[in-house]
Amino acid sequence: MLRWTLTSGLQMFLQFWHSRTPVFTYPLGWLPWPVEWLLAFPRCPYGAVSINIWSMVCGTVIALCGDAILGGMKVQNKPEKQKIPVPAEMKGR
């Protein structure tokens, strides 16, 4: 419970507390209104990026980078498959 509270609970609290505060803004009209609505979701003003969207995007980028790094390590350490010779008397069975 303590670990969840310090990680996910803190994130949920910050997203709730700062839901109307923009992380950063951009000039209105640069993007189509559906994209502006999505970036401002749930309660940020248009022309701004909400903390909910920003934290979701940051989490996705961190997960993808971690998978790319760990995926590359697994490929490098992958042992090669070796063929095991089968005795002649076993081939006919």
PLY file of the C-alpha trace (Angstrom):
ply
format ascii 1.0
element vertex 93
property float x
property float y
property float z
element edge 92
property int vertex1
property int vertex2
end_header
0.00 0.00 0.00
2.84 2.39 0.82
4.57 1.77 -2.51
1.32 2.30 -4.45
0.60 5.49 -2.50
4.07 6.90 -3.19
3.91 6.13 -6.93
0.43 5.89 -8.44
-1.36 7.66 -5.60
0.94 10.67 -5.82
0.51 10.80 -9.59
-3.29 10.67 -9.31
-3.27 13.42 -6.67
-1.07 15.70 -8.80
-3.26 15.14 -11.86
-6.38 15.97 -9.85
-4.89 18.99 -8.08
-3.37 20.57 -11.21
-6.03 19.52 -13.74
-6.79 23.15 -14.70
-3.16 24.28 -14.77
-1.49 24.02 -18.19
1.89 22.32 -18.44
2.67 24.56 -21.40
0.74 26.58 -23.96
0.83 27.02 -27.72
-0.87 29.63 -29.94
-4.57 29.00 -30.56
-5.38 27.88 -34.07
-2.14 25.99 -34.72
-3.91 22.66 -34.44
-7.42 21.53 -35.45
-9.97 21.87 -32.65
-10.31 18.10 -31.99
-6.57 17.92 -31.32
-6.74 21.02 -29.11
-9.63 19.45 -27.21
-7.67 16.22 -26.71
-4.52 18.02 -25.51
-6.55 20.09 -23.06
-8.51 17.09 -21.72
-10.10 17.05 -19.13
-10.29 20.64 -17.80
-7.41 22.68 -19.20
-8.16 25.72 -21.40
-7.81 25.40 -25.17
-4.33 26.22 -26.39
-2.69 24.35 -23.51
-1.54 20.83 -22.68
-2.99 19.33 -19.49
-0.97 17.46 -16.89
-3.02 14.30 -17.55
-2.04 14.17 -21.23
1.54 15.22 -20.50
2.06 12.48 -17.89
0.48 9.86 -20.18
2.78 10.83 -23.07
5.86 10.88 -20.81
5.00 7.44 -19.42
4.54 6.04 -22.92
7.87 7.45 -24.14
9.71 6.10 -21.09
8.16 2.65 -21.57
9.03 2.59 -25.29
12.62 3.68 -24.65
12.97 1.04 -21.94
11.63 -1.65 -24.26
13.97 -0.53 -27.03
17.01 -0.63 -24.74
16.11 -3.95 -23.11
15.02 -5.44 -26.44
18.39 -4.60 -27.95
20.16 -6.23 -25.02
18.16 -9.44 -25.40
18.99 -9.69 -29.09
22.71 -9.28 -28.41
22.78 -11.97 -25.72
20.65 -14.47 -27.64
22.46 -17.82 -27.89
22.70 -19.37 -31.33
20.76 -22.57 -31.94
22.98 -25.58 -32.53
21.94 -28.63 -34.48
22.34 -31.86 -32.60
23.34 -34.77 -34.80
20.89 -37.69 -34.75
22.36 -41.18 -34.86
21.59 -43.17 -38.04
19.70 -45.88 -36.18
17.29 -43.25 -34.72
16.37 -41.73 -38.12
14.32 -44.72 -39.29
11.98 -44.75 -36.28
0 1
1 2
2 3
3 4
4 5
5 6
6 7
7 8
8 9
9 10
10 11
11 12
12 13
13 14
14 15
15 16
16 17
17 18
18 19
19 20
20 21
21 22
22 23
23 24
24 25
25 26
26 27
27 28
28 29
29 30
30 31
31 32
32 33
33 34
34 35
35 36
36 37
37 38
38 39
39 40
40 41
41 42
42 43
43 44
44 45
45 46
46 47
47 48
48 49
49 50
50 51
51 52
52 53
53 54
54 55
55 56
56 57
57 58
58 59
59 60
60 61
61 62
62 63
63 64
64 65
65 66
66 67
67 68
68 69
69 70
70 71
71 72
72 73
73 74
74 75
75 76
76 77
77 78
78 79
79 80
80 81
81 82
82 83
83 84
84 85
85 86
86 87
87 88
88 89
89 90
90 91
91 92
